[in-house]
């Protein structure tokens, strides 16, 4: 078996709501130091899959293994241990409006560690510098842009030095250029700190630029897996349509420009 260090494996994840099957037995492996993307149209089950992986939703069957430890059947002690190794960037950024940027980032450390004030301050400064927000420490979320809020969310997600990082639609609501810088930041951080990163997205640009592993879900089935290099050649009609409906405008633009 390959080095399972910091690896996440999901095996046969099935989930139904009111008798309707949302996930129909999903398996896959997410590797350390790679940005892994779960893609698909809205309502295909990708967010449900992430919630199963975080144990926010309990699947009917299946296993979610963090370094070989089954999160779903783990006892409370083991669950706590695994949770401490996770960072999560929720869709809206989910910042506390009443706390400054620095207070938002320090929150997990205050709640979950026994670090001293000084240690917390140093760690927060490091994380804010890493996401390019050293100057914004004392500002309130209402005073910063959407892209900056995402950066704060990333800083908060990595403040506990996670082994595993989950990002739910990190580009939603961002303009294309900001979206690209957020993608690049997620990829750099994944690489630099050798994190196992799972990104839920339907942004085709993300797929093509940071998709080191890509899992495509359609109506609760895993129809394809590969990477940014192979996704454009995939011989899966549903994926093809998904890719090119999202990618068509860019292709048209490039085509028009090349004719000049």
N, C-alpha and C positions, 0 to 999 in steps of 0.2 A: 504493500500500500504506500501511496505517496506520503510525503511529510504532511501530517494532518495538523501541523502547528498553526493555530489561529484560523483554521479552516471552518467554514460553515457548510454542513451538508443537510439538504432537505430530502426526505424520502417519502414518496407517495402521500403527499399532503392532500387530503380531501376535505372539503367543507361545503355544507349545504345550509341554506336558510329557508325555513318553512318548506322543506322538501325539495327546494330547487337547488341543484348542484352548482356551486359557484367555482369550486376548484375540483378538477377531476383527476386527482392523483398526480401531483407535481413533484418531480425530483430534480435535483441539480446540485452543483458544487460551486461554492464561492471561495476563491483563493485569496490568501494573504498578499497584500501589496498590489492588488488589482482593483480597478473600478469595474464592478459588475453591475450591469443594467438589466432591470426587468421592465420590458416594454409591452405596449399593446394599447388598443383604443380604450376609451372610458368604459367602465363596466365589464372589463374582461377578467377581473379578479386580482389585478396586480397589487392593489392596496390591501385587499383581504389577505393575500399571501404574506405581505410584509407584516401585517398585524398578527398573523399566525406565528411568524418567525419571532416576533416580540412577545408572544404569549398574551396578547391583548384580546385575541379571539382564539378559542380552542377548536382545533380541527377535529373532525370525526375520526379520522385515522391519520397515521403518519408520524414521522420523527423529525425533529429539528435538532441537529447535533452541532454543538460548539466545541471544537477540539475533541470530538468524540463523546461529549457529555450531552445526553438527551435532555434538552431544556424543558420539554413538556411533561416528563415524568420525574424531574429532579425534585428533591425535597427543598424546603424553604431556604435552608442554608446555602445549598448549591445554586438555587435560583438567584439569591442575593448576590452571590459571587459572580455569576454570569452577567447579571444586570449591571454590576459595577464595571464590567469590561465593555459595556456598550455605550455608544454615543448616538443620539437621535436628533436629526434635523427635521422637525415637522413642517408641514406645508406652509403655513403662514409665518414661519419663523417662531411664532408663539412666545414672544418676549413679554416680560412683565412691564406694562406701561408705566408703573409707579417707581420702577427701579432704573438707575442709570445703566448705561452700557456695561460698565465694569461690574456693577452689582448683579446684573443679569448673568454675566459670565462666571462670577464667583459663587453663585447660588448652589450649584451641585457640590462644590467643594465644602461649602458650609454645612450642607445637609448630610453629606455622605462620607466626609473624611474627618480626621482629627488634626488636620493641618493647622499650624499657627496662623495668626493674622498676617504676619510677614511672609510666610511661605505662600499663602493664598494670594497675596498682592503680587508677589513675584511671578507666580504661575499665570495670573490673569494678564499681567503686563506682557509676558511672553506670548500668550495666545492672541492677544489683541494686535501685537506687533506682527505676528505671523500672518494674520489676515488683513494687514494693512490698515488697521484702525487705531493705532496708538494714540492719535490726537483726539479720538472721539470718546475716550473713557468716561468723561463726566457728563456727556450729553444724554438726553432722554430719548427713548425710541421715537417719540413724536417729532423729534428735531432732525432725524436722519432719513435718508432715502431708502427705498425698498431694497436696493442692492446692498446698502450698508447693513440693513437689518438682517439680510441673509448672512452676511459676513459675521455679524454678532452671533447669529444662530450657530454658525460653523465653529466659532471660537468657543462657545458654550459647549457644543457637542464634543470638542476634543480636549476640553480642560481637564478631564479625568484620565487622560492618556488612554483612550479606549483601544481595544484590540479590534473591535467591530464598530463600523459606522453605518448607520442607516439614514438615507436622505429621501424624503417623500416629496417628489415633484419640486426639486430645488429651484427650478427656473420659472415656476408659475408666477405670472404677474410681472415678469421682468422684461425690459426691452432686450432685443437680440444681442447687443454688444455687452450689456451687463450680464446676460445669461452666459455668454462665452467666458467672461472672466470668472464667474462663479464655478462653472465646469472646470476651468483650468485650476482653480484653487482647490477644488475637491480632489482632482487628480494628483496635484503636487503633494497635498497633505497625505493622501493615501500612499504615495510612493515614498515620501520622506520618512514617515513614521511607520511604514509597513503595516498599514491597517487593512483589514478585510472590509471593503466598502460595497454596500448594496444600495443602488439608486433606482427608485421607481420613477419612470419618466415616460412621456410620449413625445419628447422633443427630439426630432430627427437629427438636429445638429449635435446634440449630446451623444447620440448613438454613434455618429460618424467620427467624432473627435475623441471621446474618452471611453468608448465601449470596448474595453479589453475582453470582457465576456458579456454576451448579450443573450438573454432568455426572452423569447417572444411568446406571450400568452394570447390566446384568442378563445373567447367563450369558455374560459376555464381549463383549456388544454394547453400544454406546452407544445407548440407546433414546430418550434425551431430553436436551436441554440448555436452560437458562433461568436463572431467578433466584428468589429467595425470594418475589417477588410472583406469579410465574406458576406456581410449583410446585403450588399447591393446585388450579389449574384445568386441569392437564395432562390431555390426553385419551389417556393411555397406561395401559391397564389394570394392567400390572405396577407402574408407578410409583404409580398411584392406590392400589393395595393396600399397597405399601410405606409410602407417606405415611400412610394412614389407620390401618394397623395400629399404627404408632408414635404416631400423633397422636390416636387414638381416645379414649384416657383423658382427655386434656386437653380435647378437644372435649366429652366427656360432662360433665366437671366444670364447664366454662363454661356448658353448657346447664342443668345443675342449678342453678347459682348464679343464672342469669338469671331462673329461674322464681320465685325467692323473693320 
